[in-house]
């Protein structure tokens, strides 16, 4: 089997760390399993991340190998983002809680990404880590499907409110976690070189797409549509696939509960969240006018917005926009740093799909589709400020930049995007 690592790359591998990366990815939803070690609160996901980092350090020392450096083009915005987070902890009205958020949403996911960027050196290894997320996502999706279908059978589903949720606190959280993984699976199904990867992707899609629809999250539906467009347009049969996708979307929209849920957004009354979101965005901007540089500090938004919120008291009070959330929680430096990281990773994944090494191209397309999901859903929600979502985001960043570092690029751009042949390999011609 031909190695996919570019010529001149270090040949030392990290077998234990690679396995732990996949296991930790599969454990993303396990942050819900929490306990205290004396005064210190922790959870199963944090333990898995720490063990992964420690084993990576041990394997590096044992082999006397230096880890691959974090991509220089990403180093500055990453350092600035972490610095903004540290300042946001000091600025927070509840510094202990802010420190916990900083650890869970920034320090640990970034550490995991640094390890992944050093260890994941081939497209196959990247798919192994992604398969870990698929495994954890499949468990979450199956539990949620069962609960929603049970509610439907017993006529207990009210589309004017949130759909029932099995593990997470609300169905939007389920959609925010699953839909980016659907993007990775779609890219794998259409373009991956290895049939086992494509088979695993197909199984995950068969579970995760219905689960995403059954969240009845309208932001999730929009993100799912964005993922479908990105993935379908990458294929040489794009127009045929686009027609099939549109037909499937029309069929789903014809289901009465789905149609009613969508149309509620255009009607006054319960189930229309547009007005509350507009009020929340307006209130967030009012808060930012008082301190545009530092915002409220990590964990400070709720206490800042409560005195100004005179509407639905059951509304979950966070900014419901990924960029407003970054600004109000981390300040202007945090917003600009995050936007830098997001934009640079999008460019790298696009170039990796078009010009990268053959084994890495489907991974890069999957990252691009996943980022599209984060961006679209991020316009109406915040697909970052949760343990699983921040880990997922930084893993996307790591895979894109690992592909650029280890996969390299051909000396000359191909005249067309490669497509999978009948044997599952990538061909350069249409």
Legacy VTK file of the C-alpha trace (Angstrom):
# vtk DataFile Version 3.0
C-alpha trace
ASCII
DATASET POLYDATA
POINTS 430 float
0.000 0.000 0.000
1.481 3.317 -1.106
2.155 5.807 1.657
0.206 9.043 1.369
2.710 11.039 3.393
4.542 13.478 1.189
8.218 12.932 0.443
10.481 14.245 3.180
7.848 14.115 5.931
8.857 12.490 9.243
8.141 8.778 9.203
7.530 8.347 12.936
3.892 7.541 13.674
1.833 7.837 16.839
-0.310 4.666 16.929
-1.626 5.061 20.479
-2.304 8.770 20.069
-4.082 8.223 16.758
-6.355 5.624 18.358
-7.074 7.990 21.257
-7.900 10.821 18.851
-10.614 8.634 17.305
-11.865 7.443 20.701
-12.017 10.989 22.052
-13.903 12.125 18.959
-16.424 9.343 19.548
-16.762 10.534 23.151
-17.674 14.117 22.172
-21.213 13.848 23.631
-19.813 12.364 26.851
-19.166 15.809 28.347
-22.631 15.276 29.850
-21.065 12.700 32.212
-19.760 15.003 34.938
-18.322 14.682 38.415
-16.069 16.498 40.901
-12.589 15.580 42.042
-12.763 17.370 45.370
-13.297 20.994 44.330
-12.451 20.516 40.638
-15.368 19.872 38.213
-14.575 17.629 35.287
-16.259 15.356 32.747
-15.544 12.275 30.641
-14.644 14.261 27.513
-12.111 16.376 29.362
-10.451 13.258 30.767
-10.245 11.767 27.254
-8.651 14.937 25.860
-6.096 15.129 28.668
-5.181 11.438 28.271
-4.754 11.946 24.525
-2.404 14.897 25.038
-0.361 13.035 27.676
-0.002 9.907 25.526
1.047 12.088 22.593
3.755 13.673 24.761
4.899 10.242 25.973
5.126 8.832 22.433
7.062 11.899 21.293
9.562 11.571 24.148
9.960 7.841 23.656
10.729 8.268 19.956
12.802 11.410 20.559
10.654 13.056 17.915
9.641 16.685 17.856
5.923 17.249 17.198
5.017 19.026 13.992
4.664 22.715 14.644
1.275 24.399 14.557
0.842 25.980 11.096
2.624 29.358 11.117
-0.237 30.998 9.200
-2.590 29.901 11.978
-0.307 30.586 14.932
-0.968 34.317 15.224
-4.802 34.189 15.228
-4.769 31.169 17.564
-2.533 32.942 20.078
-4.655 36.084 19.793
-7.847 34.096 20.335
-6.421 32.410 23.428
-5.193 35.785 24.700
-8.643 37.283 24.129
-10.147 34.374 26.065
-7.777 34.930 28.995
-8.689 38.620 29.089
-12.382 37.667 28.871
-11.967 35.490 31.973
-10.493 38.426 33.895
-13.293 40.668 32.613
-16.025 38.156 33.466
-18.388 38.946 36.362
-17.969 35.305 37.431
-14.293 34.552 36.946
-14.398 30.979 38.214
-17.200 30.084 35.805
-15.425 32.021 33.054
-12.224 30.070 33.680
-14.168 26.822 33.348
-15.612 27.934 30.020
-12.173 29.027 28.818
-10.716 25.643 29.675
-13.549 23.647 28.074
-14.190 25.755 24.961
-10.697 26.956 24.088
-7.694 25.449 25.890
-8.688 21.795 25.619
-10.032 21.857 22.029
-6.982 23.795 20.820
-4.663 21.311 22.553
-6.563 18.458 20.883
-6.234 20.210 17.511
-2.488 20.712 17.950
-2.090 16.992 18.625
-4.316 16.055 15.663
-2.425 18.353 13.306
0.834 16.642 14.278
-0.402 13.032 14.324
-2.852 12.860 11.397
-0.590 12.621 8.352
-2.637 10.777 5.721
-6.146 10.922 4.403
-6.872 7.482 5.862
-5.822 8.635 9.323
-8.036 11.702 8.953
-11.018 9.498 8.137
-10.276 7.397 11.222
-10.658 10.462 13.441
-13.782 11.531 11.551
-15.187 8.010 11.970
-14.890 8.535 15.715
-17.185 11.553 15.441
-19.544 9.528 13.242
-19.743 6.820 15.905
-20.559 9.268 18.692
-22.957 11.156 16.429
-24.740 7.939 15.428
-25.437 7.056 19.071
-26.819 10.551 19.671
-28.881 10.423 16.461
-30.411 7.000 17.140
-31.432 8.017 20.668
-33.013 11.189 19.360
-34.812 9.481 16.457
-36.340 6.958 18.857
-37.603 9.670 21.208
-39.104 11.847 18.456
-40.781 8.911 16.703
-42.237 7.801 20.033
-43.664 11.291 20.533
-45.148 11.201 17.021
-46.719 7.781 17.590
-48.350 9.026 20.789
-49.450 12.317 19.175
-47.290 14.264 21.617
-45.233 16.235 19.097
-46.056 19.955 19.106
-44.232 21.657 16.245
-44.949 25.073 17.780
-42.339 24.277 20.423
-39.082 22.352 20.530
-39.024 18.707 19.527
-38.146 16.241 22.296
-34.450 15.594 22.754
-32.798 12.478 24.186
-29.410 13.548 25.518
-28.811 17.230 24.911
-30.735 20.142 26.380
-32.429 21.216 23.125
-32.823 19.907 19.565
-30.790 22.759 18.056
-27.748 21.366 19.876
-28.291 18.008 18.192
-28.500 19.609 14.738
-25.437 21.802 15.345
-23.382 18.713 16.182
-24.704 16.365 13.485
-24.976 18.506 10.364
-21.240 19.329 9.996
-20.577 15.591 10.307
-23.133 15.017 7.535
-20.979 17.286 5.355
-17.918 15.137 6.014
-19.902 11.966 5.358
-21.327 13.318 2.101
-17.851 14.148 0.825
-16.618 10.688 1.828
-19.525 8.909 0.156
-18.978 10.652 -3.171
-15.202 10.949 -3.271
-13.342 8.799 -0.714
-10.782 6.408 -2.176
-11.477 3.480 0.173
-14.737 1.544 0.097
-14.799 0.984 3.901
-14.762 4.760 4.397
-17.540 5.228 1.858
-19.579 2.443 3.454
-19.189 3.950 6.931
-20.166 7.346 5.551
-23.262 5.863 3.917
-24.358 4.219 7.159
-23.856 7.445 9.092
-25.806 9.458 6.513
-28.698 6.986 6.711
-28.877 7.677 10.452
-27.829 11.314 10.779
-29.860 12.904 7.969
-33.235 11.678 9.318
-32.121 12.607 12.836
-31.219 16.123 11.679
-34.613 16.519 10.009
-36.402 15.214 13.107
-34.785 17.856 15.307
-37.267 20.264 13.668
-34.497 22.854 13.917
-35.057 25.316 11.088
-31.466 26.533 11.384
-30.396 22.894 11.144
-32.498 22.433 8.009
-30.872 25.452 6.378
-27.413 24.153 7.313
-28.323 20.729 5.923
-29.354 22.364 2.641
-26.041 24.271 2.500
-24.097 21.047 3.073
-26.048 19.287 0.328
-25.335 22.066 -2.167
-21.596 22.156 -1.406
-21.189 18.376 -1.653
-23.431 17.858 -4.680
-21.815 20.642 -6.712
-18.423 18.956 -6.225
-19.434 15.954 -8.347
-19.397 15.547 -12.110
-23.047 14.390 -11.899
-23.848 17.578 -10.026
-27.012 18.542 -11.926
-28.547 15.088 -11.679
-27.662 14.898 -7.968
-28.933 18.419 -7.393
-32.270 17.474 -8.964
-32.512 14.378 -6.752
-31.648 16.443 -3.678
-34.271 19.053 -4.561
-36.886 16.336 -5.082
-36.030 14.808 -1.699
-36.283 18.240 -0.047
-39.711 18.815 -1.601
-40.864 15.378 -0.414
-39.717 16.100 3.136
-41.294 19.566 3.069
-44.607 17.982 2.035
-44.799 16.130 5.368
-47.462 18.088 7.322
-45.481 18.477 10.554
-42.370 19.651 8.680
-44.336 22.078 6.527
-46.196 23.467 9.545
-42.966 23.913 11.509
-41.360 25.823 8.647
-44.382 28.040 7.967
-44.636 29.025 11.634
-41.596 31.223 11.059
-43.781 33.440 8.849
-46.768 33.594 11.192
-47.329 35.578 14.364
-47.517 33.702 17.657
-45.867 30.726 19.275
-43.356 28.961 17.074
-42.107 32.105 15.348
-38.644 32.760 16.744
-37.691 35.503 14.280
-38.974 38.359 16.438
-37.226 37.078 19.557
-33.976 36.663 17.651
-34.209 40.194 16.267
-34.842 41.512 19.785
-31.920 39.489 21.144
-29.539 40.699 18.432
-30.652 44.285 19.025
-30.142 43.895 22.777
-26.722 42.344 22.215
-25.680 45.320 20.101
-26.888 47.673 22.860
-24.669 45.831 25.327
-21.728 46.031 22.927
-22.160 49.785 22.542
-21.271 50.133 26.229
-18.070 48.095 25.866
-17.284 47.197 22.242
-13.677 46.322 23.044
-14.150 43.741 25.814
-17.835 42.816 25.718
-19.276 41.141 28.807
-16.477 38.648 29.442
-16.787 34.871 29.263
-20.053 33.768 30.832
-21.154 37.353 31.434
-23.749 37.734 28.688
-26.723 36.318 30.567
-26.299 38.590 33.579
-25.877 41.569 31.234
-28.941 40.825 29.100
-31.406 39.801 31.837
-32.163 43.362 33.022
-32.855 44.349 29.398
-34.951 41.318 28.428
-38.700 41.906 28.836
-40.092 39.280 26.481
-40.299 35.473 26.491
-38.679 34.378 29.770
-38.277 30.782 28.544
-35.909 31.946 25.790
-32.370 30.599 26.111
-30.375 33.787 26.573
-27.272 33.758 24.451
-26.605 35.812 21.343
-27.887 33.214 18.837
-25.289 34.281 16.278
-21.785 32.861 16.228
-20.044 36.158 15.451
-22.088 38.232 17.903
-21.428 35.568 20.544
-17.681 35.715 19.937
-17.756 39.507 20.123
-19.845 39.811 23.277
-18.088 36.959 25.117
-14.468 37.504 23.980
-14.390 41.128 22.908
-13.386 42.594 19.578
-10.009 40.817 19.520
-11.722 37.467 20.020
-14.181 38.154 17.199
-11.465 39.184 14.736
-9.215 36.254 15.681
-12.031 33.740 15.296
-13.066 35.215 11.939
-9.417 35.001 10.819
-9.172 31.325 11.807
-12.518 30.499 10.203
-11.755 32.295 6.941
-8.195 30.994 6.633
-9.356 27.409 7.257
-12.070 27.782 4.626
-9.505 28.964 2.066
-7.113 26.123 2.948
-9.848 23.483 2.668
-10.985 24.885 -0.692
-7.444 24.899 -2.076
-6.842 21.435 -0.616
-9.912 20.102 -2.405
-8.867 21.640 -5.714
-5.104 21.145 -5.578
-4.158 18.838 -2.724
-2.872 15.272 -2.629
-5.464 12.768 -3.889
-5.997 11.017 -0.564
-6.617 14.322 1.207
-8.993 15.971 -1.260
-12.241 14.341 -0.026
-11.293 15.247 3.557
-10.781 18.863 2.559
-14.128 18.930 0.755
-15.765 17.498 3.867
-14.189 20.199 6.022
-15.421 22.841 3.574
-18.983 21.463 3.715
-18.834 21.274 7.513
-17.658 24.891 7.725
-20.560 25.873 5.457
-22.911 24.221 7.962
-21.309 26.080 10.872
-21.535 29.378 8.993
-25.163 29.000 7.901
-26.423 27.693 11.242
-24.219 30.261 12.959
-26.293 33.078 11.493
-29.220 32.099 13.749
-27.514 30.167 16.545
-24.076 29.640 18.096
-22.502 26.351 16.971
-19.391 26.738 19.115
-19.980 27.403 22.833
-20.445 23.788 23.900
-17.822 21.178 24.733
-18.687 18.917 21.797
-19.101 21.750 19.284
-15.807 23.472 20.132
-14.000 20.117 19.888
-15.661 19.443 16.537
-14.761 22.902 15.200
-11.089 22.702 16.173
-10.828 19.191 14.742
-12.080 20.580 11.418
-9.394 23.253 11.636
-6.722 20.658 12.444
-7.691 18.341 9.576
-7.692 21.149 7.021
-4.257 22.368 8.028
-2.854 18.839 8.479
-3.908 18.135 4.910
-2.091 21.244 3.749
1.066 20.366 5.714
1.281 16.614 5.141
-0.633 16.281 1.889
1.082 19.055 0.003
-0.114 20.069 -3.476
0.709 18.983 -7.010
3.200 21.052 -8.921
0.568 21.949 -11.503
-3.136 22.468 -10.935
-5.309 19.727 -12.452
-7.622 20.659 -15.277
-10.607 19.148 -13.464
-11.639 17.997 -10.016
-11.031 14.247 -9.559
-13.985 11.917 -9.171
-14.197 8.395 -7.716
-13.983 5.621 -10.263
-15.922 2.382 -10.057
-13.048 0.886 -8.099
-13.276 3.639 -5.477
-10.074 5.425 -6.455
-9.802 8.987 -7.695
-9.367 9.733 -11.353
-8.136 13.002 -12.833
-10.424 12.962 -15.840
-14.162 13.261 -16.279
LINES 1 431
430 0 1 2 3 4 5 6 7 8 9 10 11 12 13 14 15 16 17 18 19 20 21 22 23 24 25 26 27 28 29 30 31 32 33 34 35 36 37 38 39 40 41 42 43 44 45 46 47 48 49 50 51 52 53 54 55 56 57 58 59 60 61 62 63 64 65 66 67 68 69 70 71 72 73 74 75 76 77 78 79 80 81 82 83 84 85 86 87 88 89 90 91 92 93 94 95 96 97 98 99 100 101 102 103 104 105 106 107 108 109 110 111 112 113 114 115 116 117 118 119 120 121 122 123 124 125 126 127 128 129 130 131 132 133 134 135 136 137 138 139 140 141 142 143 144 145 146 147 148 149 150 151 152 153 154 155 156 157 158 159 160 161 162 163 164 165 166 167 168 169 170 171 172 173 174 175 176 177 178 179 180 181 182 183 184 185 186 187 188 189 190 191 192 193 194 195 196 197 198 199 200 201 202 203 204 205 206 207 208 209 210 211 212 213 214 215 216 217 218 219 220 221 222 223 224 225 226 227 228 229 230 231 232 233 234 235 236 237 238 239 240 241 242 243 244 245 246 247 248 249 250 251 252 253 254 255 256 257 258 259 260 261 262 263 264 265 266 267 268 269 270 271 272 273 274 275 276 277 278 279 280 281 282 283 284 285 286 287 288 289 290 291 292 293 294 295 296 297 298 299 300 301 302 303 304 305 306 307 308 309 310 311 312 313 314 315 316 317 318 319 320 321 322 323 324 325 326 327 328 329 330 331 332 333 334 335 336 337 338 339 340 341 342 343 344 345 346 347 348 349 350 351 352 353 354 355 356 357 358 359 360 361 362 363 364 365 366 367 368 369 370 371 372 373 374 375 376 377 378 379 380 381 382 383 384 385 386 387 388 389 390 391 392 393 394 395 396 397 398 399 400 401 402 403 404 405 406 407 408 409 410 411 412 413 414 415 416 417 418 419 420 421 422 423 424 425 426 427 428 429
